[in-house]
């Protein structure tokens, strides 16, 4: 039996997944060690290989993805996050049509077809609004553990206006709301509602589809899931392991491409001239840039969801 490795070196975490010929996950690892950390990447790879009882020489193929995809020495190929998240999510949740991935520093909306191939995508990677970073700002401002933030937000019952969705200025505004004596539960829930509304604007760029799958570290936040579901007016599915979908997709791509000639450095990421709407196009040759830049703007008014 052959074994394949997928590595997702993201902005805040490194993920590694080992699969067999059937695409079954043999081992996985998630390591948080700073921004695009080579040490974190190596730690994640070593841990996943050790859990699978393998050495690097036992691998039949390795694919990398994420911000630091060109920094993975074992990788024979690299593919964009869009392709890998679509592939991994479709394998985890068969039938998925809309993938919303919210990571530490960016958020993505990806529509996929019946074969799990990318139809369209939009990305917000220029602003921390609606990303894991924004939730960290909120947790710090209200002095709440990030792991307890979602439970706290679900207890809020009053909609408050949060005029700034910029992570740089939001903390100041949250502190101002606290100074007015407003309940932390209401502040937390109001910010979650605002983030859900921003995510809905991102989804509008590609079109709302169902089933909807939420991935990334934020998917572990129950309030993020709830308010996004309300904003979309549709159930949001969260896979069992929402943080490793990109690495899983990369591992599956390693299996698919193992028998072909190795790509030259950077070939798999060379911008393609093919249209995003061309049948069968999976964005494997795209450079990962947004098909349309999403301008989120400086402020948003809250409505009752």
C-alpha positions in Angstrom: 0.0 0.0 0.0 1.2 3.5 -0.9 1.1 6.5 1.4 0.7 10.2 0.5 1.3 13.4 2.4 -0.5 16.7 2.2 0.8 19.8 3.9 -1.1 23.0 4.4 1.3 25.7 5.7 -1.1 28.5 6.6 -0.8 32.0 8.1 -1.1 30.8 11.7 -1.1 27.0 11.7 0.5 24.1 9.9 -1.5 21.0 9.0 -0.3 17.7 7.7 -2.4 14.7 6.6 -1.3 11.2 5.5 -3.6 9.1 3.3 -3.5 5.7 1.7 -4.3 4.6 -1.8 -8.1 4.7 -1.0 -7.9 8.2 0.3 -8.4 7.1 3.9 -6.8 9.4 6.5 -4.1 7.4 8.3 -2.8 10.3 10.4 -3.1 14.1 10.8 -1.5 16.9 12.7 -2.3 20.5 13.5 0.5 22.7 14.9 0.3 26.4 15.8 3.8 28.0 16.0 3.5 31.5 14.5 3.1 33.0 11.1 4.0 30.7 8.1 6.4 28.9 10.4 8.9 26.4 8.8 9.4 24.9 12.3 5.7 24.5 12.7 5.4 22.9 9.3 8.2 20.4 10.1 6.7 19.7 13.5 3.3 18.9 11.8 4.9 16.7 9.2 7.0 14.8 11.7 4.0 14.3 14.0 1.8 13.0 11.2 4.4 10.6 9.9 5.2 9.3 13.3 1.5 8.7 14.0 1.2 6.8 10.7 4.4 4.8 11.5 6.1 6.2 8.4 9.4 7.9 7.4 9.7 10.5 4.6 11.2 7.8 2.3 8.0 5.7 2.6 5.9 8.4 0.9 4.8 7.9 -2.7 4.0 11.6 -3.1 3.7 14.9 -1.3 1.7 18.0 -2.2 1.8 21.3 -0.4 -0.7 24.2 -0.2 -1.3 27.4 1.8 0.6 30.6 2.2 3.9 28.8 2.6 3.3 26.1 0.1 6.7 26.7 -1.6 8.5 26.2 1.7 7.8 22.5 2.1 10.9 20.6 1.0 9.2 17.2 0.7 6.7 18.5 -1.8 6.9 17.5 -5.5 4.0 19.7 -6.3 2.1 22.6 -4.9 -1.5 23.6 -5.4 -3.5 26.6 -4.3 -5.7 26.7 -1.2 -8.8 27.0 -3.4 -8.2 23.7 -5.2 -7.1 21.8 -2.0 -9.9 23.0 0.2 -12.5 22.2 -2.5 -11.0 18.7 -3.0 -10.7 17.9 0.7 -14.1 19.3 1.7 -15.9 17.5 -1.1 -14.3 14.2 0.1 -15.2 14.9 3.7 -18.7 16.1 2.9 -19.9 14.5 -0.4 -22.4 16.7 -2.2 -21.0 20.0 -0.8 -21.7 22.9 -3.2 -20.5 25.9 -1.2 -17.4 25.9 0.9 -16.8 28.7 3.3 -13.3 28.6 4.8 -12.4 31.0 7.5 -8.8 30.9 8.5 -6.5 32.9 10.7 -5.9 35.7 8.2 -8.3 35.2 5.3 -11.7 33.9 4.4 -12.8 32.2 1.2 -16.1 31.3 -0.5 -15.8 28.5 -3.0 -18.6 27.0 -5.2 -18.0 23.4 -6.4 -19.8 21.2 -8.9 -21.1 17.7 -8.5 -17.6 16.3 -9.1 -16.0 18.5 -6.4 -14.3 20.7 -9.0 -14.1 24.5 -8.4 -16.7 26.6 -10.3 -15.9 30.0 -8.8 -14.4 31.5 -5.7 -13.9 34.8 -3.9 -11.3 35.6 -1.2 -10.8 38.3 1.4 -7.1 38.2 2.1 -6.5 42.0 2.4 -8.4 42.6 5.6 -8.7 40.7 8.9 -12.4 41.4 9.0 -14.3 38.1 9.6 -11.2 36.0 10.1 -9.8 34.1 13.1 -7.7 37.2 13.8 -10.9 39.3 14.4 -12.2 36.7 16.8 -9.0 36.9 18.7 -9.3 40.7 19.0 -12.8 40.3 20.4 -11.8 37.7 22.9 -8.9 39.8 24.1 -11.0 42.9 24.4 -13.7 41.2 26.6 -11.1 39.2 28.4 -12.5 35.8 27.4 -10.7 32.6 26.5 -11.0 32.1 22.7 -12.3 28.6 23.3 -15.2 30.0 25.3 -16.1 32.9 23.0 -18.7 31.0 21.0 -20.6 29.8 24.1 -20.6 33.3 25.5 -21.9 34.9 22.3 -24.8 32.4 22.1 -26.1 33.8 25.4 -26.4 37.3 24.0 -29.9 38.6 23.3 -29.6 42.3 22.4 -28.4 43.5 19.0 -25.8 46.3 19.4 -24.4 48.5 16.6 -20.8 47.7 15.8 -19.8 50.4 13.3 -16.2 49.2 12.7 -15.3 45.8 11.3 -11.6 46.7 11.0 -9.5 44.6 13.4 -7.3 47.5 14.0 -10.0 49.8 15.3 -12.6 47.2 16.6 -10.9 46.7 19.9 -11.2 50.3 20.7 -14.9 50.3 19.9 -15.5 47.1 21.9 -13.8 48.7 24.9 -16.1 51.7 24.5 -19.1 49.4 24.6 -17.8 47.8 27.7 -17.4 51.2 29.3 -21.1 51.9 28.7 -21.8 49.0 30.9 -23.2 46.8 28.1 -23.2 43.0 28.7 -20.2 41.1 27.3 -22.7 38.5 26.0 -24.5 41.1 23.9 -21.2 42.6 22.6 -19.9 39.1 21.6 -23.1 38.1 19.9 -23.4 41.4 18.0 -19.9 41.1 16.7 -20.6 37.5 15.6 -23.7 38.7 13.8 -21.7 41.4 12.0 -19.0 38.9 10.9 -21.8 36.6 9.6 -23.2 39.5 7.6 -19.7 40.2 6.1 -19.3 36.6 5.2 -22.7 36.7 3.5 -21.3 39.6 1.3 -18.4 37.4 0.4 -20.7 34.5 -0.5 -22.8 36.9 -2.7 -19.7 37.2 -5.0 -20.0 33.5 -6.0 -23.6 32.8 -5.4 -25.4 31.0 -2.6 -25.5 27.2 -3.0 -26.4 24.3 -0.7 -25.3 22.2 1.0 -23.0 24.7 2.7 -19.9 23.6 4.5 -17.9 25.7 6.9 -14.2 24.9 7.4 -11.1 26.4 9.1 -10.4 27.0 12.7 -13.4 29.3 13.1 -15.7 26.4 12.3 -15.1 25.1 15.8 -16.8 28.2 17.2 -20.5 27.3 17.7 -21.7 30.9 17.6 -19.9 31.5 14.3 -21.7 28.5 12.9 -25.1 29.5 14.3 -25.0 33.1 13.1 -23.7 32.2 9.7 -26.5 29.7 9.3 -29.0 32.4 10.3 -27.5 34.9 7.8 -27.6 32.4 5.0 -31.0 31.1 6.0 -29.7 27.6 5.6 -28.1 24.9 7.7 -24.3 25.1 7.8 -22.5 21.7 7.9 -19.1 21.4 9.8 -17.0 18.4 9.0 -15.5 16.3 11.8 -12.1 17.8 11.2 -12.7 21.3 9.8 -9.1 22.5 10.1 -7.4 19.8 7.9 -9.5 20.0 4.8 -6.8 21.8 2.8 -4.1 19.4 3.9 -6.5 16.5 3.2 -7.2 17.8 -0.3 -3.4 18.2 -0.9 -2.9 14.6 0.2 -5.6 13.4 -2.2 -4.0 15.4 -5.0 -0.7 13.8 -4.2 -2.4 10.4 -4.7 -4.0 11.5 -8.0 -0.7 12.8 -9.4 1.7 10.3 -8.0 2.0 8.4 -11.3 2.7 11.4 -13.4 6.0 13.3 -14.0 7.0 15.6 -11.2 6.2 19.2 -11.8 9.1 21.7 -12.1 9.4 24.2 -9.3 6.4 26.5 -9.4 4.7 24.9 -12.4 1.6 23.8 -10.5 1.1 27.4 -9.5 1.7 29.1 -12.8 -1.2 31.4 -13.6 -3.5 29.7 -16.2 -5.2 31.4 -19.1 -8.2 29.0 -18.8 -11.5 30.5 -17.8 -12.9 29.8 -14.4 -16.2 28.9 -16.1 -14.7 26.3 -18.5 -16.1 22.8 -17.8 -13.8 20.7 -15.7 -11.6 23.6 -14.6 -10.5 22.9 -11.0 -8.3 26.0 -10.4 -5.3 23.7 -10.0 -3.3 25.9 -12.3 -4.5 29.2 -10.8 -2.3 31.5 -8.7 -4.8 31.7 -5.9 -5.7 35.3 -6.5 -9.3 36.3 -6.1 -11.4 36.2 -9.3 -13.0 39.3 -8.0 -11.7 41.6 -5.3 -14.2 41.9 -2.5 -14.3 45.4 -1.1 -15.7 45.1 2.4 -15.7 48.8 3.3 -15.0 50.4 6.6 -18.3 49.9 8.4 -21.5 47.8 8.6 -24.8 48.4 10.3 -26.3 45.5 12.1 -29.7 44.1 11.4 -31.7 41.6 13.4 -31.0 38.1 12.1 
